Amino acid sequence: MLVKVPEQNVVYTGDLLFSGWYPVCFDEKATISGWRDTVKKFAALDKDTLLCQDTGRFAGRRNCDDSRSV
């Protein structure tokens, strides 16, 4: 689930974005390629959009690129 707060230009990504790790998934239908596509969509958001990761830390485009490169 994603939560977007347009007034604050923030997207809460939950466990879909974190740096340097593959996501842990217990769903048979989920794939790494699907996850990478999702992170690619995060990177395509407005450059000033803040992404709140699973830990509560804020990230930007660089974090998206880092995640996709794992």
PDB file of N, CA, C, O and CB in Angstrom:
ATOM      1  N   MET A   1       0.838  -1.164   0.000  1.00  0.00           N
ATOM      2  CA  MET A   1       0.000   0.000   0.000  1.00  0.00           C
ATOM      3  C   MET A   1       0.891   1.237   0.000  1.00  0.00           C
ATOM      4  O   MET A   1       1.907   1.290   0.693  1.00  0.00           O
ATOM      5  CB  MET A   1      -0.957  -0.008   1.208  1.00  0.00           C
ATOM      6  N   LEU A   2       0.494   2.216  -0.780  1.00  0.00           N
ATOM      7  CA  LEU A   2       1.166   3.504  -0.835  1.00  0.00           C
ATOM      8  C   LEU A   2       0.232   4.563  -0.279  1.00  0.00           C
ATOM      9  O   LEU A   2      -0.988   4.467  -0.408  1.00  0.00           O
ATOM     10  CB  LEU A   2       1.603   3.852  -2.283  1.00  0.00           C
ATOM     11  N   VAL A   3       0.818   5.564   0.334  1.00  0.00           N
ATOM     12  CA  VAL A   3       0.035   6.701   0.797  1.00  0.00           C
ATOM     13  C   VAL A   3       0.709   7.954   0.267  1.00  0.00           C
ATOM     14  O   VAL A   3       1.884   8.204   0.535  1.00  0.00           O
ATOM     15  CB  VAL A   3      -0.085   6.730   2.364  1.00  0.00           C
ATOM     16  N   LYS A   4      -0.049   8.739  -0.490  1.00  0.00           N
ATOM     17  CA  LYS A   4       0.489   9.981  -1.041  1.00  0.00           C
ATOM     18  C   LYS A   4      -0.186  11.153  -0.343  1.00  0.00           C
ATOM     19  O   LYS A   4      -1.410  11.195  -0.216  1.00  0.00           O
ATOM     20  CB  LYS A   4       0.276  10.054  -2.588  1.00  0.00           C
ATOM     21  N   VAL A   5       0.629  12.105   0.109  1.00  0.00           N
ATOM     22  CA  VAL A   5       0.125  13.315   0.749  1.00  0.00           C
ATOM     23  C   VAL A   5       0.538  14.483  -0.151  1.00  0.00           C
ATOM     24  O   VAL A   5       1.617  15.052   0.018  1.00  0.00           O
ATOM     25  CB  VAL A   5       0.685  13.482   2.233  1.00  0.00           C
ATOM     26  N   PRO A   6      -0.330  14.835  -1.111  1.00  0.00           N
ATOM     27  CA  PRO A   6       0.037  15.860  -2.095  1.00  0.00           C
ATOM     28  C   PRO A   6       0.386  17.218  -1.482  1.00  0.00           C
ATOM     29  O   PRO A   6       1.269  17.916  -1.982  1.00  0.00           O
ATOM     30  CB  PRO A   6      -1.090  16.040  -3.067  1.00  0.00           C
ATOM     31  N   GLU A   7      -0.293  17.586  -0.417  1.00  0.00           N
ATOM     32  CA  GLU A   7      -0.036  18.892   0.198  1.00  0.00           C
ATOM     33  C   GLU A   7       1.390  19.005   0.727  1.00  0.00           C
ATOM     34  O   GLU A   7       1.943  20.102   0.809  1.00  0.00           O
ATOM     35  CB  GLU A   7      -1.023  19.140   1.330  1.00  0.00           C
ATOM     36  N   GLN A   8       1.975  17.879   1.082  1.00  0.00           N
ATOM     37  CA  GLN A   8       3.335  17.876   1.620  1.00  0.00           C
ATOM     38  C   GLN A   8       4.342  17.291   0.633  1.00  0.00           C
ATOM     39  O   GLN A   8       5.537  17.232   0.921  1.00  0.00           O
ATOM     40  CB  GLN A   8       3.378  17.092   2.922  1.00  0.00           C
ATOM     41  N   ASN A   9       3.858  16.859  -0.531  1.00  0.00           N
ATOM     42  CA  ASN A   9       4.704  16.259  -1.570  1.00  0.00           C
ATOM     43  C   ASN A   9       5.488  15.066  -1.036  1.00  0.00           C
ATOM     44  O   ASN A   9       6.689  14.934  -1.272  1.00  0.00           O
ATOM     45  CB  ASN A   9       5.670  17.301  -2.135  1.00  0.00           C
ATOM     46  N   VAL A  10       4.782  14.200  -0.311  1.00  0.00           N
ATOM     47  CA  VAL A  10       5.386  13.013   0.301  1.00  0.00           C
ATOM     48  C   VAL A  10       4.628  11.766  -0.143  1.00  0.00           C
ATOM     49  O   VAL A  10       3.401  11.773  -0.236  1.00  0.00           O
ATOM     50  CB  VAL A  10       5.386  13.128   1.851  1.00  0.00           C
ATOM     51  N   VAL A  11       5.366  10.704  -0.414  1.00  0.00           N
ATOM     52  CA  VAL A  11       4.791   9.389  -0.689  1.00  0.00           C
ATOM     53  C   VAL A  11       5.371   8.416   0.336  1.00  0.00           C
ATOM     54  O   VAL A  11       6.587   8.261   0.440  1.00  0.00           O
ATOM     55  CB  VAL A  11       5.093   8.919  -2.170  1.00  0.00           C
ATOM     56  N   TYR A  12       4.499   7.772   1.079  1.00  0.00           N
ATOM     57  CA  TYR A  12       4.917   6.744   2.031  1.00  0.00           C
ATOM     58  C   TYR A  12       4.908   5.413   1.303  1.00  0.00           C
ATOM     59  O   TYR A  12       3.859   4.946   0.860  1.00  0.00           O
ATOM     60  CB  TYR A  12       3.985   6.708   3.295  1.00  0.00           C
ATOM     61  N   THR A  13       6.078   4.805   1.180  1.00  0.00           N
ATOM     62  CA  THR A  13       6.237   3.611   0.341  1.00  0.00           C
ATOM     63  C   THR A  13       6.152   2.300   1.108  1.00  0.00           C
ATOM     64  O   THR A  13       6.143   1.227   0.504  1.00  0.00           O
ATOM     65  CB  THR A  13       7.547   3.671  -0.369  1.00  0.00           C
ATOM     66  N   GLY A  14       6.090   2.375   2.415  1.00  0.00           N
ATOM     67  CA  GLY A  14       6.062   1.139   3.197  1.00  0.00           C
ATOM     68  C   GLY A  14       7.309   0.320   2.942  1.00  0.00           C
ATOM     69  O   GLY A  14       8.408   0.869   2.876  1.00  0.00           O
ATOM     70  N   ASP A  15       7.155  -0.973   2.798  1.00  0.00           N
ATOM     71  CA  ASP A  15       8.299  -1.860   2.593  1.00  0.00           C
ATOM     72  C   ASP A  15       8.698  -2.006   1.125  1.00  0.00           C
ATOM     73  O   ASP A  15       9.466  -2.905   0.782  1.00  0.00           O
ATOM     74  CB  ASP A  15       7.992  -3.215   3.162  1.00  0.00           C
ATOM     75  N   LEU A  16       8.190  -1.139   0.264  1.00  0.00           N
ATOM     76  CA  LEU A  16       8.534  -1.237  -1.152  1.00  0.00           C
ATOM     77  C   LEU A  16       9.843  -0.542  -1.486  1.00  0.00           C
ATOM     78  O   LEU A  16      10.412  -0.782  -2.551  1.00  0.00           O
ATOM     79  CB  LEU A  16       7.429  -0.656  -1.989  1.00  0.00           C
ATOM     80  N   LEU A  17      10.329   0.313  -0.599  1.00  0.00           N
ATOM     81  CA  LEU A  17      11.575   1.031  -0.873  1.00  0.00           C
ATOM     82  C   LEU A  17      12.472   0.991   0.350  1.00  0.00           C
ATOM     83  O   LEU A  17      12.097   1.435   1.435  1.00  0.00           O
ATOM     84  CB  LEU A  17      11.293   2.490  -1.286  1.00  0.00           C
ATOM     85  N   PHE A  18      13.643   0.460   0.153  1.00  0.00           N
ATOM     86  CA  PHE A  18      14.692   0.500   1.157  1.00  0.00           C
ATOM     87  C   PHE A  18      16.009   0.325   0.422  1.00  0.00           C
ATOM     88  O   PHE A  18      16.042  -0.291  -0.643  1.00  0.00           O
ATOM     89  CB  PHE A  18      14.490  -0.602   2.262  1.00  0.00           C
ATOM     90  N   SER A  19      17.066   0.842   0.958  1.00  0.00           N
ATOM     91  CA  SER A  19      18.337   0.884   0.233  1.00  0.00           C
ATOM     92  C   SER A  19      19.196  -0.347   0.475  1.00  0.00           C
ATOM     93  O   SER A  19      19.391  -0.785   1.609  1.00  0.00           O
ATOM     94  CB  SER A  19      19.109   2.116   0.623  1.00  0.00           C
ATOM     95  N   GLY A  20      19.707  -0.893  -0.630  1.00  0.00           N
ATOM     96  CA  GLY A  20      20.701  -1.938  -0.554  1.00  0.00           C
ATOM     97  C   GLY A  20      20.199  -3.345  -0.296  1.00  0.00           C
ATOM     98  O   GLY A  20      21.005  -4.244  -0.057  1.00  0.00           O
ATOM     99  N   TRP A  21      18.914  -3.561  -0.335  1.00  0.00           N
ATOM    100  CA  TRP A  21      18.362  -4.881  -0.053  1.00  0.00           C
ATOM    101  C   TRP A  21      17.257  -5.229  -1.036  1.00  0.00           C
ATOM    102  O   TRP A  21      16.547  -4.350  -1.525  1.00  0.00           O
ATOM    103  CB  TRP A  21      17.832  -4.944   1.378  1.00  0.00           C
ATOM    104  N   TYR A  22      17.119  -6.506  -1.320  1.00  0.00           N
ATOM    105  CA  TYR A  22      15.936  -6.974  -2.021  1.00  0.00           C
ATOM    106  C   TYR A  22      14.778  -7.004  -1.035  1.00  0.00           C
ATOM    107  O   TYR A  22      14.994  -7.155   0.167  1.00  0.00           O
ATOM    108  CB  TYR A  22      16.171  -8.376  -2.657  1.00  0.00           C
ATOM    109  N   PRO A  23      13.571  -6.863  -1.522  1.00  0.00           N
ATOM    110  CA  PRO A  23      12.428  -6.966  -0.615  1.00  0.00           C
ATOM    111  C   PRO A  23      12.213  -8.428  -0.190  1.00  0.00           C
ATOM    112  O   PRO A  23      12.484  -9.354  -0.954  1.00  0.00           O
ATOM    113  CB  PRO A  23      11.149  -6.403  -1.290  1.00  0.00           C
ATOM    114  N   VAL A  24      11.738  -8.607   0.998  1.00  0.00           N
ATOM    115  CA  VAL A  24      11.355  -9.936   1.475  1.00  0.00           C
ATOM    116  C   VAL A  24       9.905 -10.136   1.070  1.00  0.00           C
ATOM    117  O   VAL A  24       9.060  -9.280   1.332  1.00  0.00           O
ATOM    118  CB  VAL A  24      11.553 -10.091   3.043  1.00  0.00           C
ATOM    119  N   CYS A  25       9.617 -11.253   0.440  1.00  0.00           N
ATOM    120  CA  CYS A  25       8.265 -11.454  -0.058  1.00  0.00           C
ATOM    121  C   CYS A  25       7.805 -12.877   0.199  1.00  0.00           C
ATOM    122  O   CYS A  25       8.510 -13.843  -0.097  1.00  0.00           O
ATOM    123  CB  CYS A  25       8.188 -11.134  -1.547  1.00  0.00           C
ATOM    124  N   PHE A  26       6.633 -12.981   0.743  1.00  0.00           N
ATOM    125  CA  PHE A  26       6.058 -14.289   1.009  1.00  0.00           C
ATOM    126  C   PHE A  26       4.897 -14.588   0.070  1.00  0.00           C
ATOM    127  O   PHE A  26       4.191 -15.580   0.249  1.00  0.00           O
ATOM    128  CB  PHE A  26       5.596 -14.376   2.453  1.00  0.00           C
ATOM    129  N   ASP A  27       4.701 -13.744  -0.917  1.00  0.00           N
ATOM    130  CA  ASP A  27       3.617 -13.903  -1.879  1.00  0.00           C
ATOM    131  C   ASP A  27       4.173 -14.545  -3.146  1.00  0.00           C
ATOM    132  O   ASP A  27       5.121 -14.025  -3.734  1.00  0.00           O
ATOM    133  CB  ASP A  27       2.942 -12.534  -2.198  1.00  0.00           C
ATOM    134  N   GLU A  28       3.606 -15.648  -3.567  1.00  0.00           N
ATOM    135  CA  GLU A  28       4.077 -16.371  -4.754  1.00  0.00           C
ATOM    136  C   GLU A  28       3.980 -15.536  -6.025  1.00  0.00           C
ATOM    137  O   GLU A  28       4.739 -15.764  -6.968  1.00  0.00           O
ATOM    138  CB  GLU A  28       3.285 -17.649  -4.930  1.00  0.00           C
ATOM    139  N   LYS A  29       3.065 -14.577  -6.069  1.00  0.00           N
ATOM    140  CA  LYS A  29       2.835 -13.791  -7.275  1.00  0.00           C
ATOM    141  C   LYS A  29       3.805 -12.623  -7.422  1.00  0.00           C
ATOM    142  O   LYS A  29       3.924 -12.053  -8.506  1.00  0.00           O
ATOM    143  CB  LYS A  29       1.427 -13.275  -7.280  1.00  0.00           C
ATOM    144  N   ALA A  30       4.487 -12.268  -6.364  1.00  0.00           N
ATOM    145  CA  ALA A  30       5.415 -11.142  -6.413  1.00  0.00           C
ATOM    146  C   ALA A  30       6.721 -11.568  -7.069  1.00  0.00           C
ATOM    147  O   ALA A  30       7.183 -12.695  -6.894  1.00  0.00           O
ATOM    148  CB  ALA A  30       5.678 -10.589  -4.999  1.00  0.00           C
ATOM    149  N   THR A  31       7.305 -10.647  -7.824  1.00  0.00           N
ATOM    150  CA  THR A  31       8.574 -10.926  -8.494  1.00  0.00           C
ATOM    151  C   THR A  31       9.537  -9.767  -8.266  1.00  0.00           C
ATOM    152  O   THR A  31       9.122  -8.642  -7.989  1.00  0.00           O
ATOM    153  CB  THR A  31       8.357 -11.166 -10.012  1.00  0.00           C
ATOM    154  N   ILE A  32      10.805 -10.055  -8.385  1.00  0.00           N
ATOM    155  CA  ILE A  32      11.811  -9.002  -8.276  1.00  0.00           C
ATOM    156  C   ILE A  32      11.651  -8.012  -9.428  1.00  0.00           C
ATOM    157  O   ILE A  32      11.814  -6.808  -9.233  1.00  0.00           O
ATOM    158  CB  ILE A  32      13.239  -9.604  -8.271  1.00  0.00           C
ATOM    159  N   SER A  33      11.333  -8.508 -10.624  1.00  0.00           N
ATOM    160  CA  SER A  33      11.161  -7.598 -11.764  1.00  0.00           C
ATOM    161  C   SER A  33       9.959  -6.674 -11.531  1.00  0.00           C
ATOM    162  O   SER A  33      10.004  -5.500 -11.896  1.00  0.00           O
ATOM    163  CB  SER A  33      10.976  -8.402 -13.082  1.00  0.00           C
ATOM    164  N   GLY A  34       8.904  -7.189 -10.934  1.00  0.00           N
ATOM    165  CA  GLY A  34       7.755  -6.342 -10.608  1.00  0.00           C
ATOM    166  C   GLY A  34       8.107  -5.293  -9.578  1.00  0.00           C
ATOM    167  O   GLY A  34       7.662  -4.148  -9.674  1.00  0.00           O
ATOM    168  N   TRP A  35       8.903  -5.675  -8.592  1.00  0.00           N
ATOM    169  CA  TRP A  35       9.354  -4.725  -7.575  1.00  0.00           C
ATOM    170  C   TRP A  35      10.224  -3.643  -8.205  1.00  0.00           C
ATOM    171  O   TRP A  35      10.073  -2.462  -7.892  1.00  0.00           O
ATOM    172  CB  TRP A  35      10.129  -5.452  -6.459  1.00  0.00           C
ATOM    173  N   ARG A  36      11.137  -4.045  -9.093  1.00  0.00           N
ATOM    174  CA  ARG A  36      11.984  -3.050  -9.772  1.00  0.00           C
ATOM    175  C   ARG A  36      11.143  -2.084 -10.596  1.00  0.00           C
ATOM    176  O   ARG A  36      11.453  -0.894 -10.646  1.00  0.00           O
ATOM    177  CB  ARG A  36      13.016  -3.748 -10.676  1.00  0.00           C
ATOM    178  N   ASP A  37      10.098  -2.563 -11.236  1.00  0.00           N
ATOM    179  CA  ASP A  37       9.199  -1.684 -11.991  1.00  0.00           C
ATOM    180  C   ASP A  37       8.526  -0.668 -11.065  1.00  0.00           C
ATOM    181  O   ASP A  37       8.362   0.498 -11.427  1.00  0.00           O
ATOM    182  CB  ASP A  37       8.130  -2.515 -12.733  1.00  0.00           C
ATOM    183  N   THR A  38       8.142  -1.115  -9.879  1.00  0.00           N
ATOM    184  CA  THR A  38       7.520  -0.210  -8.906  1.00  0.00           C
ATOM    185  C   THR A  38       8.505   0.866  -8.465  1.00  0.00           C
ATOM    186  O   THR A  38       8.151   2.042  -8.389  1.00  0.00           O
ATOM    187  CB  THR A  38       7.011  -0.997  -7.683  1.00  0.00           C
ATOM    188  N   VAL A  39       9.735   0.465  -8.176  1.00  0.00           N
ATOM    189  CA  VAL A  39      10.750   1.436  -7.758  1.00  0.00           C
ATOM    190  C   VAL A  39      11.048   2.405  -8.900  1.00  0.00           C
ATOM    191  O   VAL A  39      11.319   3.582  -8.661  1.00  0.00           O
ATOM    192  CB  VAL A  39      12.049   0.714  -7.309  1.00  0.00           C
ATOM    193  N   LYS A  40      10.998   1.921 -10.128  1.00  0.00           N
ATOM    194  CA  LYS A  40      11.194   2.791 -11.294  1.00  0.00           C
ATOM    195  C   LYS A  40      10.111   3.865 -11.350  1.00  0.00           C
ATOM    196  O   LYS A  40      10.391   5.007 -11.713  1.00  0.00           O
ATOM    197  CB  LYS A  40      11.189   1.962 -12.597  1.00  0.00           C
ATOM    198  N   LYS A  41       8.886   3.510 -10.996  1.00  0.00           N
ATOM    199  CA  LYS A  41       7.788   4.493 -10.951  1.00  0.00           C
ATOM    200  C   LYS A  41       8.032   5.525  -9.861  1.00  0.00           C
ATOM    201  O   LYS A  41       7.731   6.704 -10.044  1.00  0.00           O
ATOM    202  CB  LYS A  41       6.435   3.789 -10.715  1.00  0.00           C
ATOM    203  N   PHE A  42       8.576   5.090  -8.725  1.00  0.00           N
ATOM    204  CA  PHE A  42       8.927   6.059  -7.686  1.00  0.00           C
ATOM    205  C   PHE A  42       9.937   7.068  -8.224  1.00  0.00           C
ATOM    206  O   PHE A  42       9.813   8.268  -7.981  1.00  0.00           O
ATOM    207  CB  PHE A  42       9.495   5.341  -6.440  1.00  0.00           C
ATOM    208  N   ALA A  43      10.931   6.579  -8.952  1.00  0.00           N
ATOM    209  CA  ALA A  43      11.986   7.445  -9.485  1.00  0.00           C
ATOM    210  C   ALA A  43      11.442   8.425 -10.518  1.00  0.00           C
ATOM    211  O   ALA A  43      12.038   9.477 -10.749  1.00  0.00           O
ATOM    212  CB  ALA A  43      13.096   6.603 -10.106  1.00  0.00           C
ATOM    213  N   ALA A  44      10.319   8.087 -11.138  1.00  0.00           N
ATOM    214  CA  ALA A  44       9.731   8.951 -12.163  1.00  0.00           C
ATOM    215  C   ALA A  44       8.865  10.073 -11.574  1.00  0.00           C
ATOM    216  O   ALA A  44       8.420  10.960 -12.302  1.00  0.00           O
ATOM    217  CB  ALA A  44       8.900   8.115 -13.115  1.00  0.00           C
ATOM    218  N   LEU A  45       8.630  10.033 -10.275  1.00  0.00           N
ATOM    219  CA  LEU A  45       7.846  11.091  -9.641  1.00  0.00           C
ATOM    220  C   LEU A  45       8.599  12.409  -9.710  1.00  0.00           C
ATOM    221  O   LEU A  45       9.798  12.432  -9.990  1.00  0.00           O
ATOM    222  CB  LEU A  45       7.524  10.733  -8.177  1.00  0.00           C
ATOM    223  N   ASP A  46       7.903  13.492  -9.458  1.00  0.00           N
ATOM    224  CA  ASP A  46       8.505  14.821  -9.431  1.00  0.00           C
ATOM    225  C   ASP A  46       9.791  14.791  -8.610  1.00  0.00           C
ATOM    226  O   ASP A  46       9.850  14.143  -7.566  1.00  0.00           O
ATOM    227  CB  ASP A  46       7.515  15.860  -8.852  1.00  0.00           C
ATOM    228  N   LYS A  47      10.814  15.487  -9.080  1.00  0.00           N
ATOM    229  CA  LYS A  47      12.120  15.426  -8.412  1.00  0.00           C
ATOM    230  C   LYS A  47      12.100  15.932  -6.981  1.00  0.00           C
ATOM    231  O   LYS A  47      12.989  15.599  -6.198  1.00  0.00           O
ATOM    232  CB  LYS A  47      13.121  16.215  -9.190  1.00  0.00           C
ATOM    233  N   ASP A  48      11.112  16.722  -6.629  1.00  0.00           N
ATOM    234  CA  ASP A  48      11.020  17.254  -5.270  1.00  0.00           C
ATOM    235  C   ASP A  48      10.161  16.396  -4.342  1.00  0.00           C
ATOM    236  O   ASP A  48      10.005  16.715  -3.164  1.00  0.00           O
ATOM    237  CB  ASP A  48      10.466  18.651  -5.312  1.00  0.00           C
ATOM    238  N   THR A  49       9.604  15.309  -4.876  1.00  0.00           N
ATOM    239  CA  THR A  49       8.787  14.426  -4.051  1.00  0.00           C
ATOM    240  C   THR A  49       9.670  13.682  -3.060  1.00  0.00           C
ATOM    241  O   THR A  49      10.693  13.112  -3.439  1.00  0.00           O
ATOM    242  CB  THR A  49       7.999  13.430  -4.927  1.00  0.00           C
ATOM    243  N   LEU A  50       9.278  13.688  -1.798  1.00  0.00           N
ATOM    244  CA  LEU A  50       9.987  12.936  -0.768  1.00  0.00           C
ATOM    245  C   LEU A  50       9.357  11.561  -0.656  1.00  0.00           C
ATOM    246  O   LEU A  50       8.133  11.430  -0.644  1.00  0.00           O
ATOM    247  CB  LEU A  50       9.953  13.677   0.600  1.00  0.00           C
ATOM    248  N   LEU A  51      10.181  10.554  -0.575  1.00  0.00           N
ATOM    249  CA  LEU A  51       9.726   9.182  -0.424  1.00  0.00           C
ATOM    250  C   LEU A  51      10.075   8.735   0.985  1.00  0.00           C
ATOM    251  O   LEU A  51      11.241   8.777   1.378  1.00  0.00           O
ATOM    252  CB  LEU A  51      10.365   8.240  -1.498  1.00  0.00           C
ATOM    253  N   CYS A  52       9.092   8.313   1.737  1.00  0.00           N
ATOM    254  CA  CYS A  52       9.326   7.840   3.088  1.00  0.00           C
ATOM    255  C   CYS A  52       9.444   6.327   3.047  1.00  0.00           C
ATOM    256  O   CYS A  52       8.490   5.622   2.715  1.00  0.00           O
ATOM    257  CB  CYS A  52       8.193   8.291   4.051  1.00  0.00           C
ATOM    258  N   GLN A  53      10.649   5.831   3.396  1.00  0.00           N
ATOM    259  CA  GLN A  53      10.936   4.404   3.344  1.00  0.00           C
ATOM    260  C   GLN A  53      10.312   3.655   4.515  1.00  0.00           C
ATOM    261  O   GLN A  53       9.688   4.244   5.397  1.00  0.00           O
ATOM    262  CB  GLN A  53      12.433   4.175   3.325  1.00  0.00           C
ATOM    263  N   ASP A  54      10.496   2.361   4.494  1.00  0.00           N
ATOM    264  CA  ASP A  54       9.948   1.474   5.525  1.00  0.00           C
ATOM    265  C   ASP A  54      10.390   1.850   6.934  1.00  0.00           C
ATOM    266  O   ASP A  54       9.649   1.632   7.892  1.00  0.00           O
ATOM    267  CB  ASP A  54      10.351   0.052   5.241  1.00  0.00           C
ATOM    268  N   THR A  55      11.573   2.405   7.069  1.00  0.00           N
ATOM    269  CA  THR A  55      12.116   2.736   8.388  1.00  0.00           C
ATOM    270  C   THR A  55      11.698   4.115   8.864  1.00  0.00           C
ATOM    271  O   THR A  55      12.008   4.500   9.991  1.00  0.00           O
ATOM    272  CB  THR A  55      13.619   2.650   8.363  1.00  0.00           C
ATOM    273  N   GLY A  56      10.997   4.865   8.019  1.00  0.00           N
ATOM    274  CA  GLY A  56      10.623   6.227   8.366  1.00  0.00           C
ATOM    275  C   GLY A  56      11.621   7.255   7.868  1.00  0.00           C
ATOM    276  O   GLY A  56      11.410   8.458   8.024  1.00  0.00           O
ATOM    277  N   ARG A  57      12.712   6.786   7.268  1.00  0.00           N
ATOM    278  CA  ARG A  57      13.695   7.710   6.697  1.00  0.00           C
ATOM    279  C   ARG A  57      13.195   8.200   5.341  1.00  0.00           C
ATOM    280  O   ARG A  57      12.483   7.488   4.634  1.00  0.00           O
ATOM    281  CB  ARG A  57      15.090   7.026   6.556  1.00  0.00           C
ATOM    282  N   PHE A  58      13.572   9.405   4.997  1.00  0.00           N
ATOM    283  CA  PHE A  58      13.179   9.951   3.705  1.00  0.00           C
ATOM    284  C   PHE A  58      14.241   9.653   2.665  1.00  0.00           C
ATOM    285  O   PHE A  58      15.437   9.625   2.955  1.00  0.00           O
ATOM    286  CB  PHE A  58      12.937  11.459   3.802  1.00  0.00           C
ATOM    287  N   ALA A  59      13.771   9.430   1.442  1.00  0.00           N
ATOM    288  CA  ALA A  59      14.653   9.072   0.338  1.00  0.00           C
ATOM    289  C   ALA A  59      14.302   9.920  -0.874  1.00  0.00           C
ATOM    290  O   ALA A  59      13.302  10.638  -0.890  1.00  0.00           O
ATOM    291  CB  ALA A  59      14.545   7.562   0.003  1.00  0.00           C
ATOM    292  N   GLY A  60      15.142   9.818  -1.876  1.00  0.00           N
ATOM    293  CA  GLY A  60      14.906  10.514  -3.140  1.00  0.00           C
ATOM    294  C   GLY A  60      15.225   9.593  -4.296  1.00  0.00           C
ATOM    295  O   GLY A  60      15.263   8.371  -4.146  1.00  0.00           O
ATOM    296  N   ARG A  61      15.454  10.190  -5.444  1.00  0.00           N
ATOM    297  CA  ARG A  61      15.720   9.406  -6.654  1.00  0.00           C
ATOM    298  C   ARG A  61      16.959   8.522  -6.518  1.00  0.00           C
ATOM    299  O   ARG A  61      16.969   7.390  -7.003  1.00  0.00           O
ATOM    300  CB  ARG A  61      15.887  10.334  -7.844  1.00  0.00           C
ATOM    301  N   ARG A  62      17.999   9.032  -5.863  1.00  0.00           N
ATOM    302  CA  ARG A  62      19.221   8.241  -5.723  1.00  0.00           C
ATOM    303  C   ARG A  62      18.934   6.922  -5.001  1.00  0.00           C
ATOM    304  O   ARG A  62      19.476   5.879  -5.368  1.00  0.00           O
ATOM    305  CB  ARG A  62      20.294   9.042  -4.962  1.00  0.00           C
ATOM    306  N   ASN A  63      18.087   6.971  -3.980  1.00  0.00           N
ATOM    307  CA  ASN A  63      17.740   5.751  -3.267  1.00  0.00           C
ATOM    308  C   ASN A  63      17.000   4.778  -4.180  1.00  0.00           C
ATOM    309  O   ASN A  63      17.190   3.566  -4.078  1.00  0.00           O
ATOM    310  CB  ASN A  63      16.889   6.076  -2.040  1.00  0.00           C
ATOM    311  N   CYS A  64      16.164   5.298  -5.065  1.00  0.00           N
ATOM    312  CA  CYS A  64      15.463   4.434  -6.019  1.00  0.00           C
ATOM    313  C   CYS A  64      16.470   3.749  -6.936  1.00  0.00           C
ATOM    314  O   CYS A  64      16.372   2.548  -7.188  1.00  0.00           O
ATOM    315  CB  CYS A  64      14.440   5.249  -6.852  1.00  0.00           C
ATOM    316  N   ASP A  65      17.436   4.516  -7.432  1.00  0.00           N
ATOM    317  CA  ASP A  65      18.460   3.938  -8.306  1.00  0.00           C
ATOM    318  C   ASP A  65      19.284   2.890  -7.545  1.00  0.00           C
ATOM    319  O   ASP A  65      19.595   1.827  -8.081  1.00  0.00           O
ATOM    320  CB  ASP A  65      19.387   5.051  -8.866  1.00  0.00           C
ATOM    321  N   ASP A  66      19.631   3.202  -6.294  1.00  0.00           N
ATOM    322  CA  ASP A  66      20.389   2.247  -5.479  1.00  0.00           C
ATOM    323  C   ASP A  66      19.610   0.950  -5.285  1.00  0.00           C
ATOM    324  O   ASP A  66      20.174  -0.140  -5.391  1.00  0.00           O
ATOM    325  CB  ASP A  66      20.732   2.861  -4.114  1.00  0.00           C
ATOM    326  N   SER A  67      18.325   1.066  -5.004  1.00  0.00           N
ATOM    327  CA  SER A  67      17.506  -0.123  -4.776  1.00  0.00           C
ATOM    328  C   SER A  67      17.402  -0.975  -6.040  1.00  0.00           C
ATOM    329  O   SER A  67      17.512  -2.200  -5.982  1.00  0.00           O
ATOM    330  CB  SER A  67      16.109   0.280  -4.298  1.00  0.00           C
ATOM    331  N   ARG A  68      17.190  -0.322  -7.173  1.00  0.00           N
ATOM    332  CA  ARG A  68      17.034  -1.075  -8.415  1.00  0.00           C
ATOM    333  C   ARG A  68      18.331  -1.750  -8.848  1.00  0.00           C
ATOM    334  O   ARG A  68      18.296  -2.734  -9.587  1.00  0.00           O
ATOM    335  CB  ARG A  68      16.544  -0.160  -9.515  1.00  0.00           C
ATOM    336  N   SER A  69      19.462  -1.239  -8.403  1.00  0.00           N
ATOM    337  CA  SER A  69      20.750  -1.805  -8.840  1.00  0.00           C
ATOM    338  C   SER A  69      21.153  -3.041  -8.034  1.00  0.00           C
ATOM    339  O   SER A  69      22.122  -3.713  -8.387  1.00  0.00           O
ATOM    340  CB  SER A  69      21.844  -0.751  -8.730  1.00  0.00           C
ATOM    341  N   VAL A  70      20.429  -3.349  -6.963  1.00  0.00           N
ATOM    342  CA  VAL A  70      20.782  -4.509  -6.118  1.00  0.00           C
ATOM    343  C   VAL A  70      20.548  -5.785  -6.896  1.00  0.00           C
ATOM    344  O   VAL A  70      20.780  -6.876  -6.376  1.00  0.00           O
ATOM    345  CB  VAL A  70      19.954  -4.524  -4.796  1.00  0.00           C
TER     346      VAL A  70
END
